[in-house]
Amino acid sequence: MASLLNVSTRGSERLRTSGWFIGMVATGLGLGVMFGPAAAGSISTPGGRFSLQQGSNVGTSPVSKDALGRPCADIEAAARPHSSNPNVFDHVVSVVNRCLKPLKLSICYFGSVHCQFLDIPGTRRKDLVLGVYPGMKTFRYSYKEVR
């Protein structure tokens, strides 16, 4: 039997069991329920500086893949607190292009139509500050490849 691990962060509570979580997440737009694989939520460690986030690939848009069939874009996101005011967070999305061909991604807050575009040369990494919000430690983003 898998052991239960309570992971608690300020503004959110989630229960994690053997790779799955169910939780309530406080955002600037209200309270939302999240569930699914554990990697699909925000993960923070006690005393940790960053709160890692996971996004959603919208729709069935085609995605470039490498020779092993993995997506070319390896995307991570984190809420990074400012050093001068730890209650203000940069929402940073970091993209690594594993393929040789350049990629162009459209990255948005989940459910928003106002997106930012990111051109990533082959085998390179780029970071994008999606937004800056006071007190909003968790966020959701969506992305799609623009061809």
N, C-alpha and C positions, 0 to 999 in steps of 0.2 A: 504494500500500500504506500502510495506516495505521501510524503509528509507535507503539511500545510505550512505556508510561509506568509505571514501578514506583512505586507510592504506598505508603509504609511509615509506619505509626503504631505507637506502643508497644502491644504486646499483639495486633497483627493485621498480617497481610501480605495484600496483594491485588494482582492484576495487572489492569491496565485496558487494553483495546484498543478503540479506535474506539467508545466509548460502552457497552461491556460490561465486566463485571468478574467475576472468580472469586476467592474469598478465604476464608481461615480467620479466624474472629472469636473472640477470647477473651471469654467472658462469665463472670458469677458462677456460672452453671450448668454450665460446661464449655466445650468447643470446638465450634463449629458451622461448617458450610460455607454460604457465601452465593454466589449467582450470579444474574445477570439484568442489567437495564439499569443503567448506572453510577449513575443517580440513586437506586437502591434500596439503596445501602449507606451507610456512614458516610464522609464526606469531610472531611479535615482538611488544612490546609496547614502546612508546616514553620514553626514559630514562631507558628501561629495559636492564638487563645484558645479557640475553640469547635470542637467536633467535630459537624458537622451529621449528622443521622440521617434515615432515611426509614422510614415505617411501612407497614402493610399494611391495606387495607380488607377486612374479613372478609366472606366470603360474598357473596350476591347481594342484600343488603338495599338497598332503594330509596334513592337519593341525590337531594336537591334540586338543581336545576340553574338557572342563570341563563338569560337570553334567548338567549345564544349557544350554549347546550348544555353549558357548563362546569360542574363541580360548584361549589356555593355556597361550600363550605368549602375554603379554601386553607390547608393544614396544613404546618408546618415544625417540626422538633424539633432540639434541640442539647443536648449534654452540656456544662455550664458548670462549670468548676472554681471552688472557693471561693478567695477571696483569702487567707484565713488558712492554709489547707492545700490546696495544689494537687492533692493526691491524692484529695480528696473531690469528687464531682461531683453537681450538681443536674441531673436529667433534666427538661428544660423542653420542653413542647409548646406551640407558638404557633398560634392559629387566627384567620384573618381571614375574616369572613363577607362575601362579595361581593354578596349579595342583600339586598333590603329586608326580607324576612321573617326573624324570629328563628329560630335553629337551636338544637337541643339535641343534643349529642354525648356518647357514651359512649366514653371513652378508657382503654385498659388496656395493661399490658405484654403483649406478644405471648404468647398461650397461657394467660394468667391470667384468672380469673373475677372478680377483685377490681378493679372499675373505678371511675373518677371521672367524674362528670357535669359538663358545662360548658354553660351557657346563654350564647349569644352573640347580642346584639341585632343588628338589620340594619345593615350597612355598618360594623361595629365589629371590633376586634381584642381577643382575650383570651389571656393566658398562663396556663399551668397547670404547676406543679411536680409531675411524676408520681411522683418519688421522689428520694431522696438516697442514694448508694452510694459507699463508698470504693473506689478503684481500678477502677471499672467505667466506662470511657470510652465504650464502645459499648453501645447498647441497641436493642431493637425494640419497637415499640408497634403496637397495632391500634385502629381506631376504627370506630364505626358511628353512623349518625344515628338518634336515638330520636324517634319520631313520636307 
